[in-house]
């Protein structure tokens, strides 16, 4: 009884009309289900693909845990859980960059590519957090730096060494790489848009301002689960071809 009272006192109630809270809850459950799916499927793949599928499961599991806490934070304070969101991203986005390296190892990808993309992703996220939560009066400057790092990732996977390695690998790897590239270019575009809507800068007069938590939550689930499903499909096809 005491434990129930403690939980009731610390966790806010989600109202039926709280669509933001609903997307936090659905995002949490969807990514937890995806994690279970990826983890339980590991034994069906060749050893060289298991790490990629394992990382996919880790991405969605980390996100699910953070969404569990973000849902409660929203329900209690009715505020966007910016800190928890960025902690989630700073863990999962580098892992998504790792996925590019893992699938391109068959074409001879070096660890230099991995560290380059992780460096860009960390710069993108740290500067984004500084602009959104710390130096809010300089949000445009920090957002610009974050945007430069984002487009560095886009360049690397579309036109840089990662793209060349994917072309050299060909077949299923090239097809998977292209789909992941579209996730980064289109799916990740919601994040800089959300940043601009949630901060004040020269862009405010053009696009306005407001909360984009619903869009963030939906995009997070689609991007992270979608990333994992692309890797899963590649592992299935590659394992079948090897048999």
N, C-alpha and C positions, 0 to 999 in steps of 0.2 A: 504493500500500500504506500509506504514512504517513497519507494522508487518511482511509483506512478505519479505521485504528487510532485516529485522533483522534476520529472520529465515534463509534466504539464506546466510547471512554473518557468521552465527555461526554453521551451519550444513553443513558438507562436502557432496560432490556428490558421489554417488556410481556408479562406472563405470560398464559397462556390463560384464567385465572380472574380476571384484572383487568378487571372489567366497567366500572369507572370510566374506566380508560385506553381501553377499547374505545369508550366513548361520546365521548371526546375525539377519537379517530381518525375515527369515523363522522361526528361533527359537522363536523370539518375538511373532509372530503371532500364531504359534502353541501352545505356552504356554498360551497366552491370550484366545484362543479358548477353551483350556482344562479347564481353570479357569471358563469360562462361563458355560461350560457343568457341571462341578462339583457343582457349586453354584446353578444352576437352577434345579438340580436333588435332592436337599436336602430333600424336602418335601415327597419324595416317600419312605423314609427309617424310620425304627424304631428309636426312640429317641437315643438309645445307640450307633447307628452307624453314626448318623449325624455329630458328632464331628470329626470322622475319615475322612469322606468325605469332611467336611469343611476344615480340615487341608490340605487335598490334593489340594483343590482349592487355599488355601493360598500359598502353595509351588509354584505352577505354576504361580500364580499372581505376587508374589514377583520376581520370575525369569523373567517374562515378562517385568516388569517395568525396571529391571536392564538391560535386553537385549535391551530395547529401547534406553537407554543411552549409552550402550556399542557399539551399531551399529553406533550412531552418533560420538562417540569418535574415533572409527576405521576409519570412513569415513573422519574425519577431520585430524587426525594425522597419520593414517596408522600404528598404534602401538597397540600391544595387551593391552587391558584395564585391567591390572592385578588387580589394586585396586578395581575397580567395581566388577570384577569377585569374588574376595575374600569376599567382602561385601555381595554379593549375597549368596555365599556358607555359610558364617557364620550365616546367617539367615535361609536358607532353609535346610541345612544338619541336624541341631538339630531338625527341624520339622520332617524330615524323620525318625530320631531316635524316635521321639515321636509317630510316627505311629506304631512302633513295640509295644510300651507300650500300646497304645490304643486297639489294637486288642488282646493283651494278657491279658487284664483286666478280660476277661471272665474266665481265668484260675487262677485268683488270683494274677496277677502281682502287685508288690508294687512300690511305687514311687522311691525307692532306685535304681531299675533297670533303670528307666527313667533318673535319675540324673547321674548315672554312664555312660550311653551311651552319654548323652549330654556333660559330662566332657571330655570323649574320643574324641568326635567330635570337640569340641572347641580347645583342645590341638592339634589335627591333623591339623586344619585349621590355627591357629595362628602361629604355628611353620613353617608350609608350607609357609605362607606369609613372615615370617621373613627371611627364606632362599631364597625365590624367589625375594624379593623386598628390603630388608633392609640389611641383612648381607650376601650379595651375594658371598663374598669370603669364607664363611663357609656354603655354600649351602648343602654340603654332610652331615654335622652334623645335621643341622636343618631338612633336609629331612629324616634322619634316625629316629629322634624323632617323626616326623610326621608319618612315616611308622609304628613305634611301636604302636602309638595310633590307626592307621587304623586297624592293625591286632588284636588289643584288641577288637575292635568292631566286627570284623569278628569272633573271638573266642567266644565272648559273644552270638552272634546270632546263630552260628553253633553248638557249643558244651557247652556253658555256661548255665546260668539260664534261658535265653530267650528261648533256644532250648528245655529245659526241660518243660517249661511252655507250649510251642507250642505242644509238644508231649502229655501233659496232656489234653490240650483242644481238640486235634484231629479234625477230620472232615474238614470243610471248613477253619477253622482258621489255622490248621496245613498246609494245602495245600497253603494258601496265604502266610504264614510265610516262607515256603520253597522257593517260587518264589521271595519274597523280599530278602531273603538271597543270591540268585543267582545274583540279581541286585547289591547287595553290593560287592560280590566277583568278579564278572566279569565286570559289568557295571562301577563300581567305579575304576576299575584297570586302566582306561585311565588317571586318574588324577595323580597318582604317575609317570606314564610313561611320561606324559606331563611335569611334574616338572623336571624330569631328562633331557629331551630334551631341556628344556628352561634354565637350569642352568649348571654350570661347576663343575665337580667333578671326582672322580675315575671312574665313569660310562660313562663319555663322550667318552672315547676311544672305549667303547664297543658298544654303541648305537648311537653315533653321537650327533648332536644338530640341532635345527631348531624350527620353529613355528608349534604349533599343535592347533591353534585356531579353524580350521574347525572341527577337531576331538573333541575338547572340546565342541563346540556348538552342534554338533550332539549328543554326549554322554549326555550332559545336558538335551536336549529335550527328548531323549529316557528314561533316568533314571527317570526324574521327572514326566513326563507324564505317563510312565510305572508304576511307584510306585502308582500313583493315580488310574490308571485303575485296578490294582490288588485290592486296597482297595475298589473301587467302585463295582467290581465283588463280593467281599466278602460280602459287605453290601446288594447287590441284593439277593444273595443266602440265606443269613441269614434271611433277611426280608421275603422272600418267604417261607422258612421253618417254620417261626413263624406264618404264616397265617393259 
